[in-house]
Amino acid sequence: MNFQMPTRIVFTSGAIASLKAVIHDDLKAKKPFLVTDKGMIQTGLIEKINDQVGSLEVFDDVEPNPRSTTVNRAGEHVRKIQPDLIIALGGGSAMDAAKAVALLATNDGKIEDYEGKEKYEAAPLPVIAIPTTCGTGSEVTWVSVITDTERKFKMSIKGIEMFPSVALVDPDLLMTLPGPVVASTGLDALTHAIEAYTSKPASPITDLFALKAIKLIFNSLETAFRNIESEKEARENLMLGSTMAGVAFGNSDVGAVHCISESIGALFDIPHGVANALFLPYVMQFNVPACTERFADIAAAAGIDEKSSQADADRLIEKIKSLSHVLGIPLFKELGINKDQFAKIAEYSFKNNSNPSNPRDTSVEDYLNILETAYTD
């Protein structure tokens, strides 16, 4: 068993107010650089950050499913201006991009050169991660997922030094999050927790984080979806569940749900949380024979108590399908992906480096069957 969590987590409503102290007192940084997306400009959060630390240079071109071309462009810029700290503000895309930019700030070449585990020579710049959605977990993981635009393939860039130095997790930053984003990112976090608990590298420590995250998310997601601004307890529990799920899968792994969603995200630019939510019950259905008792544990955390472990697992899958419907997650056939693309999706999913972690061995043919089931259901 191996467990690491070098990231300092500051979790509280209003945590963003401590940013100045973290930058200057804790990290002793003098020249931070902010990586975010265009949507953050409209929220007013950048102005709040500037009020604390002075005017920051900002790179705000990060897109959903961040592209290697975008990251490389930001990397060239930071090499010129030589910051000593990267601040990531936004959802998973912004945080993954920021971690990749931090790597390129201290290493030559393009981000494609660093696919895999610890391919870099110099440690990346420190990162402060400030999540503004309730699903990614990237604020506490050692992975940056970037779409290689040439191959249309999601690369995983990993390294112990890629853990953010500090995660400022402020549930109040979710208050203006649109309902559909609450839904997709919340179900993304649930997927992280479920796959962390059922994947082959799971450990007793990651199990603790995963099961607690599952309970928090199930008990808060629908309430937060309906009115995240006024439901303080649901907002805080959902954000805590998201971060705990990140700790879990960052030290365990994910499985076939992510293999499919990352393939579809790279090929068709489908939002990651939507794809995870969509395929979660169908991959669970496939995996039940390999880990029925584990799904029964998850069912118990979700408040399900049937007559047998198999019945618990079946009821759990139906509950997740029902929750996805209530939260407005689209059906697979509504995404506009033609069935003639299924073979390519299945091939990419099989090649994903998390495929070996899935609790049940999963072949290209298995992925094709999962895709067909999800499409026709």
C-alpha positions in Angstrom: 0.0 0.0 0.0 1.3 3.5 -0.9 -0.5 6.7 0.1 0.7 10.3 -0.4 -1.0 13.6 0.2 1.6 16.4 0.2 -1.0 19.0 -0.7 -2.0 21.3 2.2 -5.8 21.6 2.1 -7.5 24.7 3.4 -11.2 23.9 3.4 -13.6 26.5 4.7 -16.2 28.9 3.5 -14.3 32.1 2.7 -11.0 30.3 2.2 -10.1 32.4 -0.8 -9.5 35.3 1.7 -6.4 33.6 2.9 -4.8 33.6 -0.6 -2.5 36.6 0.1 -1.1 35.0 3.3 -0.6 31.7 1.5 1.3 33.3 -1.3 3.5 35.7 0.7 3.9 34.0 4.1 3.7 30.3 3.4 5.1 30.0 -0.1 7.3 33.1 -0.1 6.3 33.8 -3.7 6.8 37.2 -5.3 5.7 36.8 -8.8 2.5 34.6 -9.2 0.9 33.8 -12.5 -2.8 33.0 -12.8 -4.1 30.3 -15.1 -7.9 30.2 -15.7 -10.6 30.3 -18.3 -12.8 33.0 -19.9 -15.7 32.2 -17.7 -13.9 33.2 -14.6 -13.4 36.7 -16.0 -17.2 37.3 -15.7 -17.5 36.1 -12.1 -15.5 38.9 -10.5 -13.3 36.4 -8.7 -10.1 37.7 -10.4 -10.9 41.2 -9.2 -11.2 39.8 -5.7 -7.8 38.1 -6.1 -6.2 41.3 -7.4 -7.6 43.2 -4.4 -5.6 40.8 -2.2 -2.3 40.4 -4.0 -2.1 43.2 -6.5 -2.6 43.0 -10.3 -1.7 39.5 -11.6 -0.7 38.5 -15.1 -3.5 36.2 -16.3 -3.7 33.5 -18.9 -7.4 32.9 -19.5 -7.5 30.9 -22.7 -8.0 27.4 -21.1 -10.8 25.5 -22.8 -12.8 22.5 -21.6 -10.7 19.4 -22.2 -7.5 21.5 -22.3 -5.5 21.2 -25.4 -1.8 20.6 -25.8 -1.5 23.6 -28.2 -3.0 25.9 -25.5 -0.8 24.6 -22.7 2.3 24.9 -24.9 1.5 28.5 -25.8 1.1 29.3 -22.1 4.3 27.4 -21.4 6.3 29.5 -23.8 4.9 32.6 -22.2 5.8 31.7 -18.6 9.4 30.8 -19.7 9.7 34.4 -20.8 8.2 36.1 -17.8 9.6 33.6 -15.2 7.0 33.6 -12.4 7.7 31.7 -9.2 4.2 30.4 -8.6 1.2 29.3 -10.6 -2.3 29.9 -9.4 -5.0 27.7 -10.8 -8.6 29.1 -10.7 -11.5 27.2 -12.1 -12.7 23.7 -12.7 -10.7 20.6 -13.6 -9.6 22.0 -17.0 -8.0 25.1 -15.5 -6.3 23.1 -12.8 -5.0 20.4 -15.1 -3.7 23.1 -17.5 -2.1 25.1 -14.6 -0.2 22.0 -13.5 1.0 21.4 -17.0 2.1 25.0 -17.3 4.0 24.8 -14.0 5.9 21.8 -15.5 6.7 23.7 -18.7 7.9 26.7 -16.8 10.9 24.7 -15.5 11.4 22.2 -18.4 12.1 22.5 -22.1 10.0 21.2 -24.9 6.3 20.6 -25.3 3.8 19.0 -22.9 3.5 16.0 -25.2 7.1 15.2 -24.3 6.1 14.5 -20.7 3.3 12.0 -21.1 3.6 9.3 -18.5 5.1 9.3 -15.0 7.8 11.7 -13.9 9.3 12.3 -17.3 10.4 15.8 -16.3 13.9 16.6 -15.0 13.3 19.8 -13.0 10.5 20.0 -10.4 7.5 22.1 -11.7 6.7 25.5 -10.1 4.5 25.3 -7.0 0.8 25.5 -7.6 -2.1 27.0 -5.6 -5.3 25.3 -6.7 -8.6 27.1 -6.2 -11.5 24.9 -7.5 -14.7 26.6 -8.5 -16.7 23.5 -9.3 -17.7 20.5 -7.2 -16.3 17.6 -9.2 -12.8 17.6 -10.4 -10.6 16.7 -7.4 -7.6 18.0 -9.4 -6.7 20.3 -6.5 -5.4 17.2 -4.6 -4.0 14.9 -7.4 -0.7 14.4 -9.0 -2.1 14.2 -12.5 -2.6 16.6 -15.3 -4.9 15.4 -18.2 -4.3 17.2 -21.5 -5.7 16.5 -24.9 -2.9 15.8 -27.5 -4.5 17.7 -30.5 -2.4 15.7 -33.0 -3.6 12.3 -31.8 -6.9 13.4 -30.4 -6.0 11.5 -27.3 -6.0 12.5 -23.6 -2.5 12.2 -22.1 -1.9 11.8 -18.4 1.2 13.6 -17.1 2.1 12.5 -13.6 4.6 13.2 -10.9 4.7 13.5 -7.2 5.9 17.1 -7.6 2.8 17.9 -9.6 0.6 17.8 -6.5 -0.5 21.4 -5.8 1.4 22.8 -2.9 -1.9 24.3 -1.5 -5.6 23.7 -2.3 -7.8 26.6 -1.2 -11.2 24.8 -1.2 -13.9 27.4 -0.7 -17.5 26.1 -1.0 -18.8 29.7 -1.3 -17.2 29.8 -4.8 -20.0 27.4 -5.9 -22.8 29.8 -5.1 -23.2 31.1 -8.6 -22.5 27.8 -10.3 -25.3 27.0 -12.9 -27.5 23.9 -12.1 -26.3 21.9 -15.1 -22.7 22.4 -14.0 -23.5 21.4 -10.4 -25.1 18.2 -11.8 -22.3 17.2 -14.1 -19.4 18.0 -11.8 -21.2 16.5 -8.8 -21.7 13.2 -10.7 -18.1 13.5 -11.8 -17.1 13.5 -8.2 -19.3 10.5 -7.4 -17.7 8.7 -10.3 -14.3 9.4 -8.8 -15.3 8.0 -5.5 -17.0 4.9 -6.8 -14.1 4.1 -9.2 -11.5 4.7 -6.5 -13.3 2.2 -4.2 -13.7 -0.5 -6.8 -10.5 -0.2 -8.8 -7.7 -2.7 -8.4 -5.2 -0.4 -6.6 -7.7 0.6 -3.9 -6.4 0.4 -0.3 -7.8 0.7 3.2 -6.9 4.4 3.3 -8.4 5.3 0.0 -11.5 3.3 0.9 -12.1 5.6 3.9 -12.0 8.7 1.7 -14.1 7.1 -1.1 -16.9 5.8 1.1 -17.2 9.1 3.0 -17.2 11.0 -0.3 -20.0 8.8 -1.6 -22.1 9.4 1.4 -21.6 13.1 1.3 -22.3 13.4 -2.4 -25.4 11.2 -2.4 -26.8 13.2 0.6 -26.2 16.6 -0.9 -26.1 16.6 -4.7 -29.8 16.9 -5.5 -30.4 19.6 -2.9 -27.4 21.6 -4.1 -28.6 21.2 -7.7 -31.9 22.7 -6.8 -30.6 25.8 -5.0 -26.8 25.8 -4.4 -26.8 29.5 -3.4 -29.1 29.1 -0.4 -28.3 25.5 0.7 -25.1 26.2 2.6 -24.8 22.7 4.2 -25.4 20.9 0.9 -22.9 23.2 -0.8 -20.3 22.5 1.8 -20.9 18.8 1.9 -20.8 18.5 -1.9 -17.5 20.4 -2.1 -16.0 18.3 0.7 -17.2 15.1 -1.0 -15.5 16.2 -4.2 -12.2 16.9 -2.5 -12.3 13.7 -0.6 -13.0 11.8 -3.8 -10.0 13.5 -5.3 -7.8 12.2 -2.5 -9.2 8.7 -3.0 -8.7 8.3 -6.7 -5.4 10.2 -6.6 -4.0 7.5 -4.5 -6.0 4.6 -6.0 -7.1 5.0 -9.6 -10.1 5.3 -11.8 -11.4 2.7 -14.2 -13.4 2.0 -17.3 -15.8 5.0 -16.9 -12.9 7.4 -17.2 -11.4 5.4 -20.0 -14.6 5.9 -22.1 -15.2 9.5 -21.0 -11.6 10.6 -21.7 -11.8 9.0 -25.1 -15.1 10.7 -26.0 -13.8 14.0 -24.5 -10.7 13.9 -26.7 -12.5 12.8 -29.9 -15.7 14.8 -29.6 -15.0 17.5 -27.0 -17.8 16.2 -24.7 -17.6 17.7 -21.2 -15.8 15.3 -18.9 -18.4 15.4 -16.1 -21.3 14.7 -18.5 -19.5 11.7 -20.0 -18.6 10.3 -16.6 -22.2 10.7 -15.4 -23.6 9.1 -18.6 -21.5 6.0 -18.5 -21.2 5.4 -14.8 -24.2 3.0 -14.4 -23.4 1.0 -17.5 -19.8 0.4 -16.5 -21.0 -0.5 -13.0 -23.4 -3.0 -14.5 -20.5 -4.6 -16.4 -18.2 -4.6 -13.2 -20.7 -6.0 -10.7 -19.6 -9.7 -11.2 -16.0 -8.7 -10.2 -16.8 -6.7 -7.1 -20.4 -7.3 -5.9 -19.6 -6.9 -2.2 -17.8 -3.6 -2.9 -20.9 -2.3 -4.7 -23.0 -3.4 -1.7 -20.7 -1.3 0.5 -21.3 1.7 -1.8 -25.1 1.0 -1.7 -25.0 1.1 2.1 -23.2 4.5 2.0 -26.0 5.6 -0.3 -28.7 4.5 2.1 -29.7 1.3 0.3 -30.4 -1.9 2.2 -31.8 -4.8 0.1 -31.9 -8.5 0.8 -28.6 -9.4 -0.8 -25.4 -7.9 -2.1 -26.5 -8.5 -5.7 -29.8 -6.8 -5.0 -28.0 -3.9 -3.3 -25.8 -3.5 -6.4 -28.8 -3.6 -8.7 -30.7 -1.0 -6.7 -27.6 1.2 -6.6 -27.3 1.2 -10.3 -31.0 2.1 -10.7 -30.6 4.9 -8.1 -27.7 6.4 -10.1 -29.7 6.2 -13.3 -32.6 7.9 -11.6 -30.4 10.6 -10.1 -28.8 11.4 -13.5 -32.3 11.7 -15.0 -33.4 14.1 -12.2 -30.2 16.2 -12.7 -30.8 16.5 -16.5 -27.9 14.4 -17.7 -28.4 13.7 -21.5 -28.6 10.2 -22.9 -25.7 8.9 -24.9 -27.7 8.9 -28.2 -28.4 12.6 -27.6 -24.7 13.6 -27.9 -24.7 13.3 -31.7 -22.0 10.6 -31.8 -22.6 8.1 -34.7 -22.4 4.4 -34.0 -19.7 4.1 -36.7 -17.4 5.9 -34.2 -17.9 3.2 -31.5 -14.9 1.1 -32.7 -12.5 4.1 -32.4 -13.9 5.0 -28.9 -13.5 1.4 -27.8 -10.0 1.2 -29.1 -9.0 4.5 -27.4 -10.7 3.4 -24.1 -8.7 0.1 -24.1 -5.5 2.0 -24.6 -6.2 4.4 -21.7 -3.6 3.9 -18.9 -6.4 3.4 -16.3 -7.9 0.4 -18.1 -5.7 -2.1 -16.2 -7.1 -0.7 -12.9 -10.7 -1.5 -13.8 -11.9 -4.2 -11.4 -13.0 -6.5 -14.3 -10.6 -7.1 -17.2 -12.1 -5.0 -20.1 -11.3 -5.7 -23.7 -12.1 -3.7 -26.8 -15.1 -5.9 -27.4 -16.3 -5.2 -23.8 -16.0 -1.5 -24.4 -18.1 -1.9 -27.6 -20.8 -3.8 -25.7 -20.9 -1.1 -23.0 -21.2 1.6 -25.6 -24.0 -0.3 -27.4 -25.9 -0.8 -24.1 -25.6 2.8 -23.1 -26.8 3.9 -26.6 -29.9 1.6 -26.7 -31.0 1.9 -23.1 
